[in-house]
C-alpha cells in the first residue's frame, strides 16, 4: 500500500507548476494519523487551501481514501488541522482554469473548500478521481437508504 506522501510527491513531480512547499511529508503525516484501520489511500495531491491566488503559504495535502476525502495541514510552529468530507456531505465540485493556475471548489453541506494554485494540467485528473469516487459512494448511500 502506498502512503499519502508517495502519492503527493508523485503528483508534485507530474504537475510541477502546482505551488506547494517542502512540508508535504508533514502534511501527509497528519492525514496518516487519522486513517482508520480499514481505510486505504486511493489518490492524493497538494495545493493551497485558500481563495487568494497570491497567498502561497497555505499548502495542504488532499487524500482520497476508499471512505472519504481528507485534507491535512501541519502548522508551522505546532498543531495541525484536518478536514474530513464523507460522501453524504459532498454536494458538488467546481473546476476553474485560469491563465497560470487552476482552482477546485468543493461544496459540502457544512462549508465550501477552495483549493488554488494547482497546475492547470492537473485539473482533469483531480476532477475525475474525486467525481468517480463520490458517484460510486453516493450510489451506495442511496441503496442503503432504500433497504
C-alpha positions in Angstrom: 0.0 0.0 0.0 1.4 3.4 -1.0 1.4 6.1 1.7 0.0 9.6 1.4 3.4 11.2 0.9 4.2 8.9 -2.0 1.0 9.9 -3.8 1.6 13.6 -3.1 5.2 13.5 -4.2 4.3 11.7 -7.4 1.6 14.4 -8.1 4.1 17.2 -7.4 6.6 15.7 -9.8 4.0 15.1 -12.5 2.5 18.6 -12.2 5.5 20.7 -11.2 3.7 24.1 -11.7 1.5 23.4 -8.7 2.5 25.8 -5.9 3.5 23.8 -2.8 6.3 24.0 -0.3 8.6 21.4 1.1 6.4 20.4 4.0 4.5 17.8 2.1 5.7 15.0 4.3 4.5 16.7 7.5 1.1 17.4 5.9 0.9 13.8 4.8 1.6 12.6 8.3 -1.4 14.5 9.6 -3.7 12.5 7.3 -2.0 9.2 8.0 -2.5 9.7 11.8 -6.3 9.9 11.1 -6.7 7.0 8.7 -9.0 4.2 10.0 -7.6 0.6 10.0 -9.9 -0.4 7.1 -9.1 2.8 5.1 -6.9 2.8 2.0 -5.5 5.8 0.2 -6.5 5.8 -3.5 -5.2 9.2 -4.6 -3.6 12.3 -3.1 -2.5 15.7 -4.3 -1.3 19.0 -2.9 -2.4 22.6 -3.3 -3.2 25.8 -1.4 -6.3 25.9 0.7 -7.4 29.5 0.3 -9.3 31.7 -2.1 -6.4 34.1 -2.8 -4.0 33.1 -5.6 -1.4 35.4 -4.1 -1.4 33.6 -0.7 1.2 31.0 -1.4 1.7 29.7 2.2 -1.4 27.6 2.9 -0.2 24.3 1.5 -2.4 21.3 2.3 -2.4 17.6 1.2 -5.7 16.2 0.0 -6.1 12.4 0.2 -9.0 10.5 -1.4 -9.5 7.2 0.5 -12.0 4.4 0.0 -14.2 6.1 2.6 -13.8 9.9 2.4 -11.7 12.9 1.4 -9.2 14.1 4.0 -7.4 17.5 3.9 -4.4 17.8 6.2 -2.2 20.7 7.1 0.6 20.8 9.7 1.0 24.2 11.2 4.5 25.8 11.1 5.1 26.0 14.9 2.7 23.5 16.5 -0.6 21.9 15.9 -2.4 20.9 12.7 -5.8 21.0 11.0 -7.7 18.1 9.4 -10.9 18.3 7.3 -12.9 15.1 6.6 -15.5 15.0 3.8 -17.7 12.0 3.8 -19.8 11.2 0.6 -23.1 12.0 2.3 -21.8 15.6 3.0 -20.4 16.2 -0.5 -22.7 18.4 -2.7 -20.7 19.3 -5.8 -17.4 20.5 -7.2 -16.4 23.3 -9.5 -13.3 23.5 -11.6 -11.8 26.8 -12.8 -8.8 27.0 -15.2 -7.0 30.3 -15.3 -4.1 31.6 -17.3 -1.4 30.3 -14.9 -3.1 28.0 -12.4 -6.4 26.3 -11.7 -8.8 26.2 -8.8 -11.1 23.4 -7.4 -14.0 24.3 -5.2 -15.6 21.5 -3.2 -19.0 22.4 -1.9 -20.2 20.4 1.1 -23.2 20.6 3.4 -21.2 22.5 6.0 -18.6 24.5 4.1 -17.0 25.4 0.8 -13.4 24.3 0.4 -11.3 26.1 -2.2 -8.0 24.7 -3.4 -5.9 27.0 -5.5 -2.6 27.4 -7.4 -3.0 23.9 -9.0 -1.1 23.2 -12.2 -3.8 23.8 -14.8 -3.0 20.4 -16.5 -3.8 18.6 -13.2 -7.4 19.7 -13.0 -8.9 17.0 -15.2 -7.1 14.2 -13.2 -8.2 15.7 -9.9 -11.8 16.1 -11.0 -12.1 12.6 -12.5 -10.7 10.9 -9.3 -13.0 12.8 -6.9 -16.1 12.6 -9.1 -15.8 8.9 -9.8 -15.3 8.1 -6.2 -18.2 10.3 -5.0 -20.6 9.0 -7.6 -19.9 5.4 -6.6 -20.2 6.1 -2.9 -23.4 8.1 -3.3 -25.0 5.2 -5.1 -24.1 3.0 -2.1 -25.8 5.5 0.2 -28.9 5.6 -2.0 -29.1 1.8 -2.0 -28.7 1.6 1.8 -31.5 4.1 2.3 -33.8 2.1 0.1 -33.1 -1.1 2.1 
